[in-house]
Structure formats: structure tokens, C-alpha cells
């Protein structure tokens, strides 16, 4: 499962990812229950672009995330904390105490399934 922090307004689903993650420089994956030493850190711009292009979010507050992966998107000026699973991307807004849920795009899920190979 992966956690992702997103702030949305009246944006279309495809625009939300671009607005929320405009300057991602690093993505950190940590499988639920694993120690921090097992983090998978993605800093290659090509791999980041591939992940971000696949992250087209569509809001769905009826989903329940099983939190398989904690995913942190590190930008120049901010950090976005999320949880991700096969069905849901859950974004935790620390400053707003708000949780938003989005359907996990199939293309993004396929990449996450093999993220351990990207070490």
C-alpha cells in the first residue's frame, strides 16, 4: 500500500496528479511492516517520470486502503505522504487533518508491484 498526500480542488483527475506532484525529486517506498532500512528510494529522473505519468488519480472516497506501501513523494519545497495498495491511493494532509482516497490507476499498480526490482 502506498500513502500519497494530495490537495484537490475542482481539477480533473489527470490534472490533480500534476498539480499535487509538480516537482518530485525523490520517491521513497516502504512496504507495510518493514523496517526503514528496507526503504526503496527512487531518485532517477526517468524512473520518477515513469511513475508520475502512471499516477492519474480519480477520487473515490468509498475505497478503503489496506496500506500495503507507504510512499513519500519528496519535492523541492514539500513532502507528500501517501499509502498505496492495489485498489486505493490514500493521501494524508498533515496540515489539514484530512484524508483523501483515490482509485489506484492500473498502470501505477503494475509499476509498484515490481518496485523492489528498481533498487
Buried (B, 14 or more C-beta within 10 A) or exposed (E): BBBBBBBBEEBEBEBBBBEBBEEBEBBBBBBBEEEEEEBBBBEEEEBBEBBBBBBBBEBBEEBEBBBBBBBBBBBEEBEBBBBBBEBBBBBBBEEEEEBBBBBBBEBBBEBBEEBEEBE
